[in-house]
Amino acid sequence: MKEITAKELEHKLVSGEELHIIDVREDEEVATGKIPGAKHIPLGQIPDRLEELDKSEHYYMVCRSGGRSGNACQFLIQNGYNVTNMAGGMLDWEGEKE
């Protein structure tokens, strides 16, 4: 599984790269702030919402500490998606939040 640090992902975002970020935390966690532009799909809903994801795109998966997003990555990889896990999750995120 591919991984990226929070700092590396923040650098891509700040430099203007078009990113597809999926936040798999629960509603109450996302309410404390998420990465600007991230799409919120709670981990348990991913199997039912695959039609919202395009297999031709690359997705960065985010959670609180990197564990649930890692599980999401494994599931999506098995289903043919191109994904990268943000290691350390939002606990390591120092950038802007919305």
N, CA, C and O of each residue as an XYZ file, in Angstrom:
392
protein
N       0.843     -1.184      0.000
C       0.000      0.000      0.000
C       0.889      1.249      0.000
O       1.858      1.343      0.754
N       0.537      2.191     -0.857
C       1.287      3.452     -0.912
C       0.903      4.331      0.263
O      -0.248      4.338      0.700
N       1.883      5.078      0.771
C       1.626      6.005      1.871
C       2.249      7.357      1.569
O       3.212      7.470      0.810
N       1.673      8.376      2.185
C       2.189      9.740      2.086
C       2.086     10.339      3.480
O       1.168     10.007      4.230
N       3.014     11.213      3.834
C       2.917     11.866      5.140
C       1.938     13.037      5.039
O       1.637     13.522      3.949
N       1.453     13.475      6.196
C       0.551     14.630      6.236
C       1.262     15.847      5.648
O       0.647     16.626      4.918
N       2.535     16.019      5.952
C       3.301     17.168      5.470
C       3.420     17.128      3.941
O       3.276     18.156      3.280
N       3.683     15.938      3.381
C       3.782     15.806      1.919
C       2.450     16.120      1.240
O       2.413     16.784      0.204
N       1.360     15.636      1.835
C       0.044     15.901      1.257
C      -0.288     17.387      1.357
O      -0.841     17.970      0.423
N       0.050     17.997      2.490
C      -0.182     19.432      2.652
C       0.595     20.221      1.598
O       0.074     21.185      1.038
N       1.832     19.817      1.326
C       2.648     20.503      0.318
C       1.987     20.415     -1.064
O       1.958     21.402     -1.799
N       1.457     19.239     -1.418
C       0.765     19.075     -2.701
C      -0.450     20.003     -2.775
O      -0.701     20.629     -3.805
N      -1.200     20.085     -1.673
C      -2.406     20.909     -1.622
C      -2.050     22.388     -1.776
O      -2.672     23.104     -2.561
N      -1.043     22.840     -1.020
C      -0.631     24.248     -1.041
C      -0.070     24.637     -2.404
O      -0.235     25.773     -2.849
N       0.602     23.678     -3.071
C       1.201     23.990     -4.372
C       0.176     23.975     -5.504
O       0.516     24.220     -6.662
N      -1.081     23.685     -5.162
C      -2.146     23.800     -6.153
C      -2.459     22.545     -6.938
O      -3.225     22.595     -7.901
N      -1.879     21.414     -6.546
C      -2.207     20.171     -7.248
C      -3.687     19.853     -7.056
O      -4.255     20.108     -5.994
N      -4.298     19.299     -8.088
C      -5.688     18.859     -7.966
C      -5.673     17.501     -7.277
O      -5.170     16.520     -7.825
N      -6.227     17.457     -6.076
C      -6.195     16.238     -5.276
C      -7.598     15.724     -5.007
O      -8.552     16.496     -4.908
N      -7.706     14.420     -4.891
C      -8.963     13.779     -4.505
C      -8.707     13.131     -3.152
O      -8.081     12.075     -3.059
N      -9.206     13.787     -2.101
C      -8.975     13.330     -0.732
C     -10.301     12.817     -0.168
O     -11.329     13.488     -0.255
N     -10.255     11.624      0.407
C     -11.440     11.028      1.020
C     -11.181     10.890      2.519
O     -10.221     10.240      2.933
N     -12.038     11.502      3.322
C     -11.941     11.426      4.776
C     -12.918     10.355      5.246
O     -14.126     10.493      5.055
N     -12.402      9.286      5.863
C     -13.249      8.150      6.243
C     -13.653      8.173      7.722
O     -14.178      7.185      8.237
N     -13.409      9.301      8.402
C     -13.794      9.398      9.813
C     -15.315      9.504      9.952
O     -16.035      9.703      8.973
N     -15.776      9.368     11.184
C     -17.204      9.494     11.477
C     -17.606     10.969     11.493
O     -16.753     11.853     11.573
N     -18.919     11.225     11.415
C     -19.452     12.588     11.328
C     -18.922     13.498     12.439
O     -18.507     14.629     12.182
N     -18.941     12.990     13.680
C     -18.540     13.840     14.800
C     -17.047     14.185     14.743
O     -16.640     15.236     15.238
N     -16.229     13.311     14.145
C     -14.802     13.599     13.994
C     -14.578     14.658     12.913
O     -13.770     15.571     13.082
N     -15.301     14.524     11.805
C     -15.164     15.473     10.703
C     -15.642     16.857     11.131
O     -15.157     17.869     10.624
N     -16.587     16.901     12.060
C     -17.104     18.186     12.542
C     -16.013     19.022     13.212
O     -16.155     20.240     13.321
N     -14.933     18.393     13.660
C     -13.829     19.131     14.287
C     -12.897     19.738     13.242
O     -11.958     20.453     13.591
N     -13.150     19.459     11.964
C     -12.354     20.025     10.881
C     -11.786     18.955      9.982
O     -11.343     17.903     10.444
N     -11.802     19.236      8.683
C     -11.229     18.311      7.704
C     -10.337     19.081      6.740
O     -10.360     20.311      6.702
N      -9.557     18.345      5.966
C      -8.685     18.959      4.973
C      -9.566     19.665      3.940
O     -10.536     19.080      3.456
N      -9.242     20.916      3.597
C     -10.067     21.642      2.617
C     -10.248     20.850      1.320
O      -9.283     20.376      0.721
N     -11.502     20.720      0.908
C     -11.817     20.019     -0.331
C     -11.990     18.525     -0.194
O     -12.387     17.862     -1.152
N     -11.701     17.972      0.985
C     -11.836     16.523      1.168
C     -13.305     16.115      1.113
O     -14.185     16.837      1.581
N     -13.547     14.950      0.536
C     -14.896     14.381      0.478
C     -15.045     13.465      1.690
O     -14.149     12.675      1.988
N     -16.169     13.569      2.383
C     -16.400     12.754      3.579
C     -17.225     11.527      3.218
O     -18.384     11.638      2.820
N     -16.609     10.353      3.363
C     -17.325      9.082      3.224
C     -16.897      8.221      4.412
O     -15.797      7.670      4.395
N     -17.739      8.091      5.444
C     -17.363      7.253      6.594
C     -16.963      5.846      6.149
O     -17.537      5.297      5.208
N     -15.983      5.277      6.827
C     -15.430      3.980      6.438
C     -16.506      2.937      6.170
O     -16.440      2.220      5.171
N     -17.493      2.846      7.050
C     -18.533      1.829      6.897
C     -19.410      2.007      5.674
O     -20.095      1.069      5.264
N     -19.401      3.200      5.083
C     -20.238      3.471      3.910
C     -19.504      3.256      2.585
O     -20.130      3.258      1.525
N     -18.196      3.074      2.637
C     -17.422      2.980      1.389
C     -17.938      1.871      0.461
O     -18.113      2.134     -0.729
N     -18.189      0.645      0.944
C     -18.670     -0.392      0.008
C     -19.958     -0.006     -0.714
O     -20.166     -0.403     -1.861
N     -20.827      0.768     -0.053
C     -22.105      1.162     -0.653
C     -22.004      2.414     -1.512
O     -22.962      2.772     -2.197
N     -20.849      3.086     -1.484
C     -20.715      4.358     -2.212
C     -19.605      4.327     -3.260
O     -19.100      5.375     -3.663
N     -19.227      3.132     -3.700
C     -18.153      3.011     -4.694
C     -18.476      3.754     -5.983
O     -17.569      4.207     -6.682
N     -19.772      3.885     -6.305
C     -20.139      4.571     -7.548
C     -19.748      6.054     -7.526
O     -19.719      6.702     -8.572
N     -19.447      6.590     -6.337
C     -19.010      7.986     -6.232
C     -17.524      8.155     -6.557
O     -17.037      9.276     -6.705
N     -16.812      7.038     -6.664
C     -15.373      7.078     -6.923
C     -15.080      6.613     -8.342
O     -15.682      5.655     -8.828
N     -14.160      7.292     -8.997
C     -13.792      7.014    -10.378
C     -12.477      6.240    -10.388
O     -11.464      6.719     -9.878
N     -12.496      5.032    -10.976
C     -11.285      4.203    -10.982
C     -10.137      4.829    -11.759
O      -8.994      4.395    -11.618
N     -10.418      5.843    -12.581
C      -9.338      6.488    -13.341
C      -8.649      7.592    -12.535
O      -7.653      8.159    -12.985
N      -9.179      7.899    -11.337
C      -8.597      8.940    -10.484
C      -7.736      8.314     -9.396
O      -7.826      7.118     -9.118
N      -6.896      9.153     -8.787
C      -6.071      8.729     -7.652
C      -6.635      9.381     -6.396
O      -6.910     10.581     -6.385
N      -6.806      8.598     -5.348
C      -7.403      9.098     -4.110
C      -6.420      8.999     -2.944
O      -5.655      8.041     -2.826
N      -6.466     10.018     -2.090
C      -5.713     10.013     -0.840
C      -6.715      9.765      0.271
O      -7.697     10.496      0.400
N      -6.473      8.739      1.076
C      -7.398      8.342      2.127
C      -6.900      8.861      3.477
O      -5.718      8.746      3.802
N      -7.828      9.439      4.263
C      -7.480     10.093      5.524
C      -8.433      9.641      6.634
O      -9.633      9.486      6.411
N      -7.876      9.432      7.840
C      -8.702      9.217      9.035
C      -8.029      9.930     10.199
O      -7.246     10.856      9.986
N      -8.321      9.515     11.418
C      -7.750     10.198     12.579
C      -6.263      9.903     12.727
O      -5.466     10.819     12.938
N      -5.876      8.608     12.618
C      -4.482      8.247     12.871
C      -3.829      7.433     11.759
O      -2.631      7.160     11.827
N      -4.582      7.044     10.746
C      -4.029      6.283      9.628
C      -4.468      4.835      9.567
O      -4.214      4.162      8.568
N      -5.115      4.338     10.601
C      -5.540      2.940     10.636
C      -6.758      2.649      9.784
O      -6.725      1.765      8.928
N      -7.845      3.396     10.016
C      -9.069      3.168      9.234
C      -8.856      3.502      7.768
O      -9.377      2.817      6.888
N      -8.087      4.559      7.503
C      -7.829      4.899      6.097
C      -6.985      3.807      5.442
O      -7.115      3.556      4.244
N      -6.126      3.162      6.218
C      -5.360      2.021      5.690
C      -6.283      0.875      5.327
O      -6.106      0.232      4.293
N      -7.279      0.614      6.185
C      -8.273     -0.422      5.878
C      -9.058     -0.060      4.621
O      -9.325     -0.916      3.777
N      -9.426      1.221      4.503
C     -10.139      1.680      3.312
C      -9.273      1.479      2.069
O      -9.767      1.047      1.027
N      -7.991      1.790      2.181
C      -7.071      1.608      1.051
C      -7.037      0.146      0.613
O      -7.130     -0.152     -0.578
N      -6.904     -0.763      1.575
C      -6.842     -2.186      1.231
C      -8.102     -2.629      0.507
O      -8.027     -3.354     -0.486
N      -9.257     -2.200      0.994
C     -10.523     -2.554      0.355
C     -10.591     -1.987     -1.061
O     -10.960     -2.690     -2.002
N     -10.230     -0.707     -1.205
C     -10.327     -0.065     -2.518
C      -9.318     -0.654     -3.503
O      -9.636     -0.819     -4.681
N      -8.117     -0.970     -3.042
C      -7.114     -1.599     -3.917
C      -7.656     -2.927     -4.441
O      -7.508     -3.231     -5.625
N      -8.284     -3.720     -3.570
C      -8.863     -5.008     -3.974
C      -9.965     -4.827     -5.016
O     -10.262     -5.736     -5.792
N     -10.568     -3.633     -5.019
C     -11.647     -3.348     -5.969
C     -11.176     -2.526     -7.165
O     -11.995     -1.995     -7.915
N      -9.853     -2.420     -7.348
C      -9.312     -1.815     -8.553
C      -9.090     -0.316     -8.522
O      -8.947      0.305     -9.575
N      -9.057      0.287     -7.326
C      -8.849      1.731     -7.217
C      -7.389      2.060     -6.930
O      -6.661      1.259     -6.346
N      -6.972      3.264     -7.354
C      -5.614      3.769     -7.133
C      -5.661      4.696     -5.926
O      -6.168      5.814     -6.019
N      -5.132      4.233     -4.789
C      -5.243      4.978     -3.542
C      -3.913      5.047     -2.801
O      -3.043      4.190     -2.962
N      -3.779      6.089     -1.985
C      -2.618      6.281     -1.114
C      -3.133      6.634      0.277
O      -4.042      7.451      0.422
N      -2.549      6.016      1.292
C      -2.934      6.279      2.674
C      -2.113      7.435      3.237
O      -0.897      7.485      3.054
N      -2.790      8.378      3.934
C      -2.056      9.435      4.635
C      -1.664      8.898      6.005
O      -2.491      8.817      6.913
N      -0.396      8.535      6.142
C       0.124      7.986      7.397
C       0.002      9.025      8.510
O       0.244     10.213      8.292
N      -0.373      8.571      9.697
C      -0.488      9.482     10.838
C      -1.820     10.191     10.936
O      -2.165     10.724     11.990
N      -2.578     10.201      9.838
C      -3.915     10.781      9.837
C      -3.971     12.239     10.268
O      -2.974     12.960     10.233
N      -5.162     12.648     10.673
C      -5.395     14.044     11.055
C      -4.623     14.431     12.318
O      -4.433     15.618     12.582
N      -4.177     13.448     13.097
C      -3.348     13.764     14.261
C      -2.049     14.434     13.833
O      -1.480     15.235     14.574
N      -1.580     14.096     12.619
C      -0.328     14.686     12.096
C      -0.571     15.897     11.215
O       0.383     16.576     10.835
N      -1.818     16.187     10.879
C      -2.133     17.287      9.961
C      -1.931     18.642     10.644
O      -2.544     18.923     11.674
N      -1.076     19.471     10.068
C      -0.811     20.805     10.617
C      -1.329     21.920      9.720
O      -1.233     23.099     10.059
N      -1.883     21.532      8.562
C      -2.355     22.517      7.595
C      -3.733     23.061      7.947
O      -4.280     22.793      9.017
N      -4.273     23.830      7.012
C      -5.604     24.420      7.202
C      -6.658     23.327      7.316
O      -6.491     22.213      6.821
N      -7.743     23.686      7.984
C      -8.908     22.799      8.081
C     -10.138     23.613      7.722
O     -10.170     24.835      7.868
N     -11.149     22.898      7.249
C     -12.428     23.572      6.999
C     -13.514     22.886      7.792
O     -14.675     23.291      7.729
